[in-house]
Amino acid sequence: MKKGDIKENGDNADKSVDNAKNAKERGGKMQITTKSIAFTALLTAVICVLSPISIPTGFVPLSLGTLAIYLACSVMDWKHGLAAVVIFIALGMIGVPVFTGYANGWARIPGPTGGYIIGYIPMAIIMGIMIDKLEKHIWAYPVSMITGTAVLYVFGTVWYIIWMKATLGAALMACVVPFLAFDAGKIVIASLVAYKLRFLVKKIVGAKKTEKPSAPDPTIAANVDKGANVDKGESDVAEKNTK
């Protein structure tokens, strides 16, 4: 056998191993398909329907917006969840009445509650990534939602302090304390629902399945071994001639 053929077969064997590794890395990820885009639009619609529903409690009303964000970012992967949140914010900014209390427009951002709207974005990213990593564990859902909510509270509270010139204590009493119990209830509901729906949605939208790693062609391995033996034989002959 020619050395060139042996080298080519060895390269093919390496490619087979690389393909197997790539297939393993792709396992379980959602594809961007027509179905996934449709589900993202559906999640955006859910946020737009729930977010305006609120109970006035002062400058920062009780809202179902966070419940919608919890669901959007835990039912699908973090990229699709983030996309739904960003589209929701964009719709509100261009005039669609989807913000709390059916408000809309850019004017909602430079105001005492604007930090909550902006805070939805890092909340969605952090929560979505955590669930993507630990989706098989039910405890990961409430833990990620609590973490995301903490980030949202930070954005909302700091924004409130800046715009209202309030003290930290006053801001916490206005932006955090009244919502703790309400948000805890939403987290429990969203965690139970999302854990059941996530894997169903992945099947529907067509999550990439882990491909069965293909074993290297045995003929290639045999040829490589044969080539190694040929090289060894030539080396032995050369050594004898030298002697």
N, C-alpha and C positions, 0 to 999 in steps of 0.2 A: 504494500500500500504506500502511496506517495505521502510525503510529509505534509503537503498542502491539503490533502484530503483529511488527514488526521486533525490538522489545525482547524479546518472548517467544521468537522464534527464536534470538536471540543467547544467551539464558539456556539454551535447550536445547543449543546447541553447547557451552557451558561445562560442562554436566552430562555430555555425552558424553566430554569430555576428562577430567573428574574420575573418571568410571567406569573409564576406561582406566587411569588412574594407580592407582586402588584395586585393580584386577585384577592389576596388576604387583606391588604390594606384598604381595598375598596368595599369590603363587606359591610353591610348594614347602613350605608349612607343613602340618603334620599336623592333621587335623581331630579333634575329640573325638567319636568315634563308638563304636558298640557294639564294633566290631572293635578300635579302639585301646584301649578299656577292657579288653577280653579279653586283649590283648597285655600291657598293664600288669600285669594279674593273673598272667599267665604269667611275666613277668620277676620279679615278687615271689616267685613259687614257686621260681624258679631260685635267687634269693638265699637263700631259706629252706632250700633243700636243700644248697647248697654251703657256706654260712657256718658251720654247726656242725662241718664236717669240718676237723680241725686236728691238728697235731703238737706235743705239749708241748715247749716250749723255755725254760721259766721262767715269769715272771709274764705275759709276752706270747707266746702260742703262735703258731706258723705256721698260717695259716688260708687257706681258699679264698674267704673273704668278699670280699676286694678284687677277686678275679677276677670274681665275680658282679656287683659294683658296676660294674666296668669295662664289662662287657657290657650291663648294664641302662641305663647312661647314654650309651652310644654307638650302640646299635641303634635307639633311638627318640630323639625330641627331649628336651631337658633337663627339660621339665615332666613328661612321662610317666616319665622315668627317676627324677626326684626323687620322684614319687608312689610308685613302687615301693619306693624306699629308705625313705621315711617309713612306709609301711605295714609293711614288714619290721621296723623299729624298734618300731613300736606293737605288733605281734604279740608281739615278744619281751618287751616291758614288761608286757603283760597276762597273761603266763604260758606262751606257746607256746615250746617249747625250740628256738629258732632261732639263738641267739647261739653264739659259739665254744665248742666242747666240749659242745654241746647244753644250754647254760645258758639261764636265762630270768629274768624278773622285774626290778623296779625296782632291786634291790640291785646289779645289774651296772653301773649308772651311777656311783654313789658308790664307786668302787673303782679300783685301779691301771690297769685297761684301759678304763675308762669313756670316756676321751677319744677312743678309736678309734670307739666307737659314735656319739658325738656328731659326730665329725669326718667321718663318712660323708655328712652333710648338705651342708656347704660343698664337700666333695669332689665330690659329685654335681652341684651347681649349676655350679661352675667348669668341670668337665670337660664337662658337657653343653652349656653355652653355647659353649665353644670349638669343639666338634665341629659344632654347628649352624651356626656361621659358616664353617667350613672343611671341610665334610663331603666335598667332592669331592677333597680332597688326602689321600692315604694317610698322609703324614707327620704330619698333624694329629692322628691317633688316638694314636700313642705320645706325642707332645708333650703333648697334653691329659691323658693318663693319668699321665704323669710329674709334671705340674703338680698334678693332683688328689692324687696320692700324697704330694707334698711338703707340701701343706696338711694331709693326714691325719697325717703324721708330726709336724707342729707341734702339732696338737691332742693327739695321743697322748703326745708327749714332755712337753709342759707339764703335762698332767693327771697323768702319772706322777710328775713332780717334786713337784707339790703334795701328792699322796697318800702318796708314799713318802719325802718329805723328802730326796730324792736330789740329788746334784750333776748339773750338765748333762752332764758326761762319762759318769757312771754311767748316766744316763738314755738317752743316745745309744747306749751299748753294749747296753742292754736293749731299747730300743724302735725302733732304726733299723738299726744295723749288721747284726744277724743276718738282716734281712729284705730287704736290698738285692738280692742275687742272685735270691732267690725271687720277689720282686716284678717284677724285670726280665723273668724268664721269663714271668710271667703277663701282663705288658704286651705282649710280643711275640705271644703266643697270642691275647689279646683283640683286639689291633689287626687282625690278619689276619682273624679271624672276623667282627668287627664291620664292617669295611670291605665285606665281601661281603654280609653280612646286612642292613645298614641300608637300602639302596635296594630290596631285595626286600620288606622289612617296610613301607616307605613305600608301595609299590604295593598291598600287601595291605590295609593299614588305610585307604587312600584319602587320600593326601596331596593337598592342593589343587593343581591344575595351574594354570599361568599362563594366564589367559584372553587370547585374542587381542584386543588393543586395537581397539575399534571406531572407525572413522574417522567424523568429524563428517559429518552428512547434507549432501551437496552442495547440496541445495535450500535448506537453512538458510543455508549460506555465500552462495549466490547472492542470497537474499532480503536478507541483511545488507548485501551490496555494493550491491544495488539501493536499499536504504533510505538508504545513505550517499550515493549519487548524488542521490537525491531531496532530501535535506537540503542537499547542496551547491548543487543547482539553486535551491532556495528562498532560500538565502543569497545567491546571485548576483542573483536578482530583487530582493531586498530592498535590496541594495547599489546597483543601478541606480536604483531608485525614490528612494533617498536622495539620489543625485546629481541 
